[in-house]
């Protein structure tokens, strides 16, 4: 059983919802990356998505695009991403760490080498937004060889047949994109989210986590009403682009944690 499986099983028993912040590694500086991982874990994150910056982040909106650009200017590499994960483990971070990034850097690194490095550094899996299940056989094989989860994304426009394919392929959890379009904070949660989650629950018992567009404690609560996990990216990234990055991350994640837990307690 993977660390993600154990985490979601525990949360289910506790009747709690997973909080999953996204941190682009190398932003705002290389020096703060590991501090941010530690702060997120201490503030109440259940899983942390570690963003691997890429020069063509096609699924990302302006906030994460900017962070990616800064991180690349700072000299971030995939090898450094593994180093940050390893350092976080040495600092005592025990929750699941999942690398989220595009396929080209992984392919260039070498899929088998990449999976081996991920396992050695304490990474638990990968989310690859531009990798559909039909094209993922080589990466999937490398991940399975090193006991890593490979997590796939599903969109609101996906048919039931398509959702079944994605749900069958994913391990750890299923990542639902709440809206069509790129990442970025929205004023409110998509009106059809509950129906979308319901369609997915009809075909799988795997944990369902929702990302894209979650901007506030209120929208996080709305997502937690229907999903098993809440993924917060741009709203967090927009708060850490300053000299008080670690404090800002800790404060916002603590607020999200308290809001989600209070919502669960009232359910």
N, C-alpha and C positions, 0 to 999 in steps of 0.2 A: 504493500500500500504506500502510495506516495505521500509526501508531506502535504500536498494540496488536498488529497483525499482525507487524510487525518484531520486537517483543519476544518473542512466543510462538515465532516461527520460530527466533530465536536460542537461546531456552531449549531448544527441541527438539534442536537441533544439539549443545548443551552437555549434554544429558541431565539437565537441572535442572528443578525445579518452581517455578512462580511463587508468590511470597509477596505477598499483597495485603491490607494493613491498611486498616481503615476508620477515618477520623477525622471526627467531627462538627464542622464549622466553627463557630467562635464558642465552643467549649468547650475547656477550662474558662474561658478569657477570649478576647476578640478579639485581644489582643496576642500570645497564644501560638500562635494558629492557624498562621501561616506558619512559625514556628519548629518546630512539630510536623511539618509537611509536610517540611521540610528534614531534620529528624532521622530521619524514617522512611526517606527516600531514602538517607541516609548509612548507616543501620543495615542496609540490605540489601533493602528493599522493591523489587519489580519493577514493581508498579502500585500506585497509591494511590487508594482510594475516598474522595472528599471528600463528606461527608454534608451535605445541604442541610436544615437543621432546618425542621420543619413542625408546626403545632399539633395535628394529628391523625395521628400516625405509626402507622397501623393494623397494620403488619407488625412493629413493634418491641416488645421486652420492656421491663421496668422500667429497666434500665441506660441504654439508649439513649433511652428516653422522658425520663428525668431529664436527660440531657445536652442533649436537644433543648429542654427547658423552660428550662434555664439559658442556652443559647445565644440563645434568643429574648428572654429577659430582658436579655441583654447587648447586644441590638440588632442581631443578625445579620439580613441580608437576602440575597436572591439576588444582588443587585448586588455586595454585599460579598464573597460567595463567589467571584464572578468576579475581584474585585480580589485576593483571596488567591492564586488560581491564577496570575494575572499576576505577582504579587510573587514567588511561588515560582520561576517561570521566570526572572525577573530575577536571583534568587539562584543560579541555575545548576542547578535541578532539571530533569533531562532525561527521566526515566521517564514513562510514561503517567499522566495524571491523569483520573479519571472521576468525574463528578458523580453521586451517588446521592441521589435525592429523589423526592417524590411529584408527581403531575401538576399539581395546582392552582396551585402557585407558578409553574410553567413556563407554564401557560396564561395566568395573570394577567399575567405579564411580556410575553407575546407570543411565540409559538413561533419565528417567523422572527427576531425581535430576540434572543431567547434563544440560538438557534443561532449567530447572528453574533457575539454577545458571547462565547460559549464559545470559538469559534475564535480570536477576537482575543486572548483571555486565555491561550491555551495548553491549554485543556481538550480532551481527546481523544474524549469520548463521554458518554453518559448511561445510567444504570440507573434505571428508573422502576418500582418494585415494584407499583403499582396500575394499570399500563398493559398490558393484554393485546395481542397482535399485531393482533387484529381491530379494535381501537379506535385504533391507533397511526399511521394513514396520514398525518395532518397532521404529527405530530412526526417521523415517519420521513422525510417529504419534506424538512422543514427541516434535519434532520441530514445527509441526503445532499447537500443543496445546499451545505453547509459542510464536507463531508468529515469528519463526525463519526460514530462508531460508536454504534448504539443496541442495548443489550444487554437481553435478556429473561431472565426467571426461569422455571424449571420445578420442579415439586414432585414428591415421591415418589408422590403419588396420580395423577399425569398418565398418561393412556393412551398407547400407542405412537402413535396417530394425533395426539394432542395434542402429544406430544414432537416429532413431525416438523414440525408447524406452527411451534412455537417455535424449533426448531433452524434451520429455513429462514429465519426472520425475523431472527434475531439476527446481529449483526456484532461482531467483536472476540473474543468468547468467549461461551459459554453458562454462565449462572449457575444452578447446581443448589442448591436449598434442601435441606439434608440431612435435615430433619425437618419434620413437620407442626407448625404453630404459629408463634410469634413468635420474634424474635431473642433470644439469651441463651445464656450458657455452660451446657453440659451436662457431666455427669460422664464421659461417654464418647461416642464416635462412634456414630451409629445403626447397628444391626446389619445392616440391609439396604442400606447405602450402596454396597457393592461391586456388588451386583446392580443397583441403580439406575443407577450409572455405566455398567455393562455394557449395559443397555438403551439408554442414550443413545449409546454408542459404536457400537452396531449401526446407527444411522441417520444419524450425522454424523461428519465428520472435524474439525470445528471444536474448538478448545480447550475443555475442560470444567473449570470452577472451582467449588469447593464452599464454601458458607458456611452460617451459622447453627449455633451450638452448639459451635464449636471453642474450647476453653477453655485449652489447655495445649500445650506442646511435644509431648507424647506424642500428643494427639489430632491435632495438625497433621501429625505423621509418618504417622499412620494414614490421613489423608485424602490425603496426598501419595503413598501407596502405590498409590492407584487413580485419582486425578485429575491434571489438568495444573496446577492452581493451588489454593492454600489461602487462603480469605478469613477474616480474623479481625477481629471487630467488638467485641462486648460485653466480651470478656476484656481487650482493649486499653483500651477506654473506661473500664472500672472502675479501671484503673491510673493514668489521667492526671488524675483529678479532685482534684488537690492542688497544692501549691506547687512540687513537683518533677516537673511533668508532662512536660517535655521529656526529662529524664533517665530517667524511668520508661518512656516510650515507646521511647527508644533502647535501653534494656536489654532490654525484652521482645521487641522486634522482632529484635534481634541474637540472642537466644536461639532464637527461632523459626527464623531464617535458618540458624543453625548446626545445629539439629536436623533441619530439612528436608534440608539439603545432606548431612549425614552419612548420613541415610537413603538418599538418592539414590546416594551413593557405594557403599553396600553392596548396591544392587540388582543 
